[in-house]
Amino acid sequence: MDSLITRNEGPLAAYRARVSEGALRADPAQAHAAEILQTLWRNLRGYDPKPAAPEAKGFFGKLFGGGKRGSGDLAAPEGTPEGLYLVGAVGRGKSMLMDLFFDTAEVPRKRRIHFHAFMQEAHARIHAWRRANPGADDPIPPLADQIAAEASLICFDEFQVHDITDAMILGRLFEALFARGVVMVATSNTAPQDLFKGKPGRDAFLPFIALIQSRVEVFYLESAQDYRRERIRGLPTWHHPVNGRSERALDAAFLELTGTPQGEPASLQVLGRAVPVGEAARGVVRTSFDELCGRALGPADYLALATHFHTLVLDAIPRLGPENFDRARRFITLIDALYEHRCKLVASAEAGPDLLYEQGENAAMFERTASRLMEMQSQEYLGLPHLP
């Protein structure tokens, strides 16, 4: 089938083409979601608003404070299409469907980004603005101007809110973006009404939830099949020794799990600091043993990694012993965090798990880690749901 013709026909045609080619299994829930995305695709064809920053201060500006210039009214400009919030359990194909939509969307200015990366970028831009504008008190309008100038359609993958700092700026930022005509499409494991649930300060976050629900259609993708677990259950997950063959195996695993050969640089916010963790895509992070265990990281860092990503692709685990026990101790902590949260591990190593730490006074301490590493290769473990 001519890919250009399929692209010009929208995400539904692209989805059907993949099914007919055997690249996807026919799934009624996914087909329904593709139909919803097709409607949005039609509504957005040629969409290119010329955003002008409003002067009136909106509800969130009053709630969270602000400067002389407000973030905008709650209402989007007339004619702005309603966005879409695609929610469902992990592995149901949400990201795949959004990618089909994004690739076919005929919008001059569009962007696809992981929501966590978007918020890190927003914080960095706010910090840079404050440094360039000492004494000014409201970075939200200029931030919204900048984002809206870059894209009138933003597709967010894995929309989640865990950080109070994010929660406190989201309302004003998204009010301002919607007021500038930005359309949002998002995937999430969490329904809008459950975002930031059970966290301190959630009452002040509720107006943001109402705002999202007013500007997007919420669609529940209720596929019964977890395709993500199917993919990883078919993959070898431990490759040794470390050489060109094992590196190629990890390359292939990352591509199979994410659909891309390389991810975007990723970092986690842990206790108010940014922790670089390699490259990531679609909930999979790839990094090296030295990156994770060769520097002074601790339990909170590994917990953040294990809860944020469902799979870790880890390069070049060395043989361990008393001479590098600091690294071995961190590796033990890392594996404990992965195991407790059912995070999957695909790794290259110099030896099998039971031979990584063979002798020395701390070898007995490593026995449980070796046992867990063996269990984490089992089909039973690989079939368990991730605990984010």
C-alpha positions as CSV (number, residue, x, y, z in Angstrom):
1,M,0.0,0.0,0.0
2,D,1.3,3.5,-0.9
3,S,2.4,5.0,2.4
4,L,1.9,8.6,1.2
5,I,-1.7,7.8,0.2
6,T,-2.3,6.2,3.6
7,R,-0.7,9.2,5.4
8,N,-3.0,11.6,3.5
9,E,-6.0,9.6,4.6
10,G,-5.4,9.9,8.3
11,P,-4.7,7.7,11.3
12,L,-7.6,5.3,10.7
13,A,-6.3,4.4,7.2
14,A,-2.8,4.0,8.6
15,Y,-4.1,1.7,11.4
16,R,-6.0,-0.4,9.0
17,A,-3.0,-0.7,6.7
18,R,-0.8,-2.0,9.5
19,V,-3.5,-4.5,10.4
20,S,-3.8,-5.7,6.8
21,E,0.0,-6.0,6.5
22,G,0.2,-8.1,9.7
23,A,2.2,-5.5,11.6
24,L,-0.7,-5.2,14.1
25,R,-3.3,-7.6,15.3
26,A,-6.9,-6.5,14.7
27,D,-8.2,-5.1,18.0
28,P,-11.8,-3.6,18.2
29,A,-10.8,-1.2,21.0
30,Q,-7.8,0.1,19.1
31,A,-10.0,0.5,15.9
32,H,-12.5,2.5,17.9
33,A,-9.8,4.8,19.2
34,A,-8.4,5.2,15.7
35,E,-11.9,6.3,14.6
36,I,-12.0,9.0,17.3
37,L,-8.5,10.1,16.3
38,Q,-9.6,10.3,12.7
39,T,-12.4,12.7,13.6
40,L,-9.8,14.9,15.4
41,W,-7.5,14.6,12.4
42,R,-10.2,15.9,10.1
43,N,-11.0,18.8,12.5
44,L,-7.3,19.8,12.6
45,R,-6.4,19.7,8.9
46,G,-4.6,23.0,8.2
47,Y,-5.1,24.2,11.8
48,D,-2.6,27.1,12.3
49,P,-3.8,29.7,14.8
50,K,-1.9,32.9,15.3
51,P,-1.8,33.1,19.0
52,A,-1.9,36.5,20.7
53,A,-1.2,36.6,24.5
54,P,-4.4,37.7,26.3
55,E,-4.3,40.5,28.8
56,A,-7.1,39.4,31.1
57,K,-6.2,37.4,34.2
58,G,-8.0,34.0,34.3
59,F,-9.2,31.9,37.2
60,F,-5.8,30.2,37.7
61,G,-4.1,33.5,37.7
62,K,-6.2,34.5,40.7
63,L,-5.8,31.1,42.4
64,F,-2.0,30.8,42.1
65,G,-1.1,34.5,41.9
66,G,0.7,36.2,39.1
67,G,2.0,39.5,37.8
68,K,0.4,42.4,36.0
69,R,-0.2,40.2,32.9
70,G,-2.5,37.2,33.4
71,S,-2.3,33.8,31.8
72,G,-5.5,34.1,29.8
73,D,-9.2,33.3,30.0
74,L,-10.5,29.7,30.5
75,A,-12.2,29.8,27.0
76,A,-10.1,28.9,24.0
77,P,-10.4,31.0,20.8
78,E,-13.5,30.4,18.8
79,G,-13.0,27.5,16.4
80,T,-10.3,25.7,18.4
81,P,-10.9,21.9,18.0
82,E,-11.3,19.9,21.2
83,G,-8.3,17.7,22.0
84,L,-8.2,14.1,23.1
85,Y,-7.1,12.3,26.3
86,L,-6.5,8.6,25.6
87,V,-6.5,6.6,28.9
88,G,-6.0,2.9,29.4
89,A,-3.9,0.3,31.1
90,V,-0.2,-0.2,30.1
91,G,0.6,-2.0,26.9
92,R,-2.8,-1.4,25.1
93,G,-1.4,0.6,22.2
94,K,-2.1,4.2,23.3
95,S,1.3,5.5,22.2
96,M,1.2,3.6,19.0
97,L,-2.2,5.1,18.1
98,M,-1.1,8.6,19.1
99,D,2.0,8.2,16.9
100,L,-0.2,7.3,13.9
101,F,-2.2,10.4,14.6
102,F,0.8,12.6,15.0
103,D,2.5,11.3,11.9
104,T,-0.5,11.9,9.7
105,A,-1.7,15.2,11.3
106,E,-1.7,18.0,8.7
107,V,-0.8,20.7,11.1
108,P,2.1,23.1,10.3
109,R,3.3,23.4,13.9
110,K,3.1,20.2,15.9
111,R,5.1,18.5,18.6
112,R,5.2,15.1,20.3
113,I,6.9,14.9,23.7
114,H,6.9,12.8,26.8
115,F,5.0,14.7,29.4
116,H,7.8,14.3,32.0
117,A,10.3,15.8,29.5
118,F,7.9,18.7,28.8
119,M,7.7,19.6,32.4
120,Q,11.4,19.5,32.9
121,E,11.8,21.8,29.9
122,A,9.1,24.1,31.3
123,H,10.9,24.4,34.6
124,A,14.2,25.1,32.8
125,R,12.6,27.8,30.7
126,I,11.0,29.4,33.8
127,H,14.4,29.4,35.5
128,A,16.1,31.0,32.4
129,W,13.3,33.6,32.2
130,R,13.7,34.6,35.8
131,R,17.5,35.0,35.4
132,A,17.0,37.2,32.3
133,N,14.2,39.2,33.9
134,P,15.2,39.9,37.6
135,G,12.4,41.5,39.5
136,A,9.6,40.3,37.1
137,D,7.1,38.1,38.8
138,D,5.1,36.1,36.3
139,P,6.9,33.8,33.8
140,I,3.8,31.9,32.7
141,P,2.5,34.2,29.9
142,P,5.9,34.5,28.2
143,L,6.4,30.7,28.6
144,A,3.0,30.0,27.1
145,D,3.8,32.5,24.2
146,Q,6.9,30.5,23.5
147,I,5.3,27.1,23.6
148,A,2.3,28.2,21.5
149,A,4.6,29.8,18.9
150,E,6.4,26.4,18.5
151,A,3.3,24.2,18.2
152,S,-0.4,24.6,17.9
153,L,-0.8,20.8,18.4
154,I,1.1,19.1,21.3
155,C,0.9,15.3,21.7
156,F,1.9,14.2,25.2
157,D,2.9,10.7,25.9
158,E,2.4,9.3,29.5
159,F,0.6,12.2,31.0
160,Q,1.2,11.9,34.8
161,V,1.5,14.3,37.7
162,H,3.5,13.3,40.7
163,D,5.4,16.4,41.6
164,I,3.9,19.2,43.7
165,T,6.0,21.8,41.8
166,D,4.5,20.6,38.5
167,A,1.0,20.5,40.0
168,M,1.2,24.2,41.1
169,I,2.1,25.6,37.6
170,L,0.1,23.3,35.4
171,G,-3.2,25.1,35.9
172,R,-2.0,28.5,34.8
173,L,0.3,27.1,32.1
174,F,-2.4,25.0,30.4
175,E,-5.0,27.7,30.8
176,A,-2.7,30.0,29.0
177,L,-1.9,27.4,26.3
178,F,-5.6,26.7,25.6
179,A,-6.3,30.5,25.5
180,R,-3.6,30.7,22.8
181,G,-5.4,28.0,20.7
182,V,-3.1,25.1,21.5
183,V,-4.7,21.7,21.1
184,M,-3.7,18.8,23.4
185,V,-3.7,15.1,22.7
186,A,-2.4,12.9,25.5
187,T,-2.0,9.3,26.5
188,S,-2.1,8.3,30.1
189,N,-2.6,5.3,32.5
190,T,-4.6,7.6,34.8
191,A,-8.0,9.1,34.2
192,P,-8.1,12.9,34.5
193,Q,-10.2,12.8,37.7
194,D,-7.5,10.6,39.3
195,L,-4.5,12.7,38.5
196,F,-2.4,13.7,41.6
197,K,-4.9,11.7,43.7
198,G,-4.0,11.3,47.4
199,K,-1.2,13.9,47.2
200,P,-0.9,16.9,49.5
201,G,-2.3,20.1,47.9
202,R,-4.6,18.2,45.5
203,D,-7.6,20.5,46.4
204,A,-5.8,23.3,44.7
205,F,-5.1,21.0,41.7
206,L,-8.8,20.2,41.1
207,P,-9.5,23.3,38.9
208,F,-6.8,22.0,36.5
209,I,-8.6,18.7,36.2
210,A,-11.8,20.5,35.4
211,L,-10.0,22.6,32.8
212,I,-8.6,19.5,31.1
213,Q,-12.0,17.8,31.1
214,S,-13.5,21.0,29.5
215,R,-10.9,21.1,26.7
216,V,-10.4,17.4,25.7
217,E,-12.5,14.4,25.0
218,V,-11.6,11.5,27.3
219,F,-11.6,8.1,25.6
220,Y,-11.0,4.9,27.6
221,L,-9.0,2.3,25.6
222,E,-10.4,-0.9,27.0
223,S,-8.4,-3.5,25.0
224,A,-8.1,-6.8,26.9
225,Q,-4.6,-7.5,25.5
226,D,-1.3,-6.2,27.0
227,Y,0.9,-6.0,23.9
228,R,3.8,-4.6,25.8
229,R,4.1,-7.7,28.0
230,E,3.8,-9.9,24.9
231,R,6.8,-8.2,23.3
232,I,9.1,-8.5,26.2
233,R,8.1,-12.0,27.0
234,G,9.4,-13.0,23.6
235,L,12.8,-11.4,24.2
236,P,16.0,-12.8,25.7
237,T,16.8,-10.5,28.6
238,W,20.3,-11.4,29.7
239,H,23.2,-11.3,27.3
240,H,26.8,-12.2,28.2
241,P,29.7,-11.6,27.8
242,V,29.8,-7.9,27.0
243,N,30.8,-7.6,23.3
244,G,29.6,-6.5,20.0
245,R,27.0,-9.3,19.8
246,S,25.4,-8.4,23.2
247,E,25.4,-4.7,22.3
248,R,23.6,-5.5,19.1
249,A,21.1,-7.6,21.1
250,L,20.4,-4.6,23.4
251,D,20.0,-2.4,20.3
252,A,17.4,-4.8,18.9
253,A,15.6,-5.1,22.2
254,F,15.3,-1.3,22.6
255,L,14.0,-1.0,19.0
256,E,11.5,-3.8,19.6
257,L,10.1,-2.4,22.8
258,T,10.0,1.3,21.7
259,G,9.7,1.3,17.9
260,T,12.7,3.6,17.7
261,P,16.4,2.9,17.6
262,Q,17.3,5.7,19.9
263,G,15.5,7.5,22.7
264,E,15.6,11.1,23.9
265,P,17.9,12.2,26.8
266,A,16.1,11.5,30.0
267,S,16.4,12.7,33.6
268,L,14.4,12.3,36.8
269,Q,13.5,14.9,39.4
270,V,14.5,13.4,42.7
271,L,14.4,15.4,45.9
272,G,14.7,18.7,44.0
273,R,17.6,17.7,41.8
274,A,17.8,16.4,38.2
275,V,19.3,13.0,37.8
276,P,20.3,12.1,34.2
277,V,19.5,8.4,33.5
278,G,20.3,7.9,29.8
279,E,17.9,7.8,26.9
280,A,14.3,6.9,27.0
281,A,11.2,6.3,24.8
282,R,7.8,4.9,25.6
283,G,8.5,4.0,29.1
284,V,11.8,2.3,28.3
285,V,15.1,3.7,29.5
286,R,18.6,2.7,28.3
287,T,21.7,3.4,30.1
288,S,25.0,1.8,31.3
289,F,26.0,0.2,34.6
290,D,28.6,2.9,35.1
291,E,26.0,5.6,34.6
292,L,23.7,4.1,37.3
293,C,26.1,2.5,39.7
294,G,29.4,4.3,39.1
295,R,28.2,7.5,40.7
296,A,26.8,8.4,44.0
297,L,23.2,7.5,43.5
298,G,21.0,6.2,46.3
299,P,17.7,4.3,47.0
300,A,15.5,7.4,46.2
301,D,17.1,7.7,42.7
302,Y,16.7,4.0,41.9
303,L,13.1,4.1,43.3
304,A,12.3,7.0,40.9
305,L,13.7,5.1,38.0
306,A,11.9,1.8,38.8
307,T,8.5,3.6,39.2
308,H,8.9,5.9,36.3
309,F,10.0,3.4,33.6
310,H,8.6,0.0,33.0
311,T,11.8,-1.4,31.4
312,L,15.5,-0.8,31.9
313,V,17.9,-1.7,29.2
314,L,21.3,-1.8,31.0
315,D,24.7,-2.0,29.2
316,A,27.9,-3.6,30.4
317,I,27.5,-5.0,34.0
318,P,31.0,-5.9,35.0
319,R,32.2,-8.7,37.3
320,L,31.9,-7.5,40.9
321,G,33.9,-8.0,44.0
322,P,35.3,-6.5,47.2
323,E,37.5,-4.1,45.1
324,N,34.4,-2.4,43.7
325,F,31.9,-3.1,46.4
326,D,30.5,0.5,46.4
327,R,29.3,-0.2,42.8
328,A,28.1,-3.7,43.8
329,R,26.2,-2.2,46.7
330,R,24.5,0.3,44.5
331,F,23.7,-2.5,42.0
332,I,22.1,-4.5,44.8
333,T,19.9,-1.5,45.7
334,L,19.0,-0.9,42.0
335,I,17.9,-4.5,41.5
336,D,15.9,-4.4,44.7
337,A,14.0,-1.4,43.5
338,L,13.4,-2.9,40.0
339,Y,12.2,-6.2,41.5
340,E,9.8,-4.6,44.0
341,H,8.1,-2.6,41.3
342,R,8.2,-5.3,38.7
343,C,10.3,-3.2,36.4
344,K,11.7,-5.4,33.6
345,L,15.5,-5.6,32.9
346,V,17.3,-6.3,29.7
347,A,21.0,-6.4,30.3
348,S,24.5,-7.2,29.0
349,A,27.0,-8.5,31.5
350,E,30.4,-10.1,31.8
351,A,28.8,-13.3,33.3
352,G,25.6,-14.9,34.3
353,P,24.0,-13.6,37.5
354,D,25.3,-16.3,39.7
355,L,28.9,-15.7,38.5
356,L,28.9,-11.9,38.8
357,Y,30.2,-11.8,42.4
358,E,31.8,-15.2,43.1
359,Q,34.2,-14.5,46.0
360,G,34.9,-12.1,48.8
361,E,33.4,-11.4,52.2
362,N,30.3,-9.8,50.6
363,A,29.6,-12.5,48.1
364,A,26.9,-14.0,50.4
365,M,25.1,-10.6,50.3
366,F,24.9,-10.8,46.5
367,E,23.3,-14.2,46.5
368,R,19.8,-12.7,46.9
369,T,20.5,-10.3,44.1
370,A,21.7,-13.1,41.8
371,S,18.5,-15.1,42.6
372,R,16.4,-12.1,41.8
373,L,18.2,-11.5,38.5
374,M,17.5,-15.1,37.6
375,E,13.8,-14.8,38.5
376,M,13.6,-11.5,36.5
377,Q,14.4,-13.5,33.4
378,S,11.5,-15.9,33.9
379,Q,8.3,-15.7,31.8
380,E,6.3,-15.5,35.0
381,Y,8.1,-12.3,36.0
382,L,8.1,-10.8,32.6
383,G,4.3,-11.3,32.5
384,L,3.7,-9.3,35.7
385,P,2.3,-5.8,35.4
386,H,4.7,-2.9,36.2
387,L,3.9,-1.1,39.5
388,P,4.5,2.6,38.8
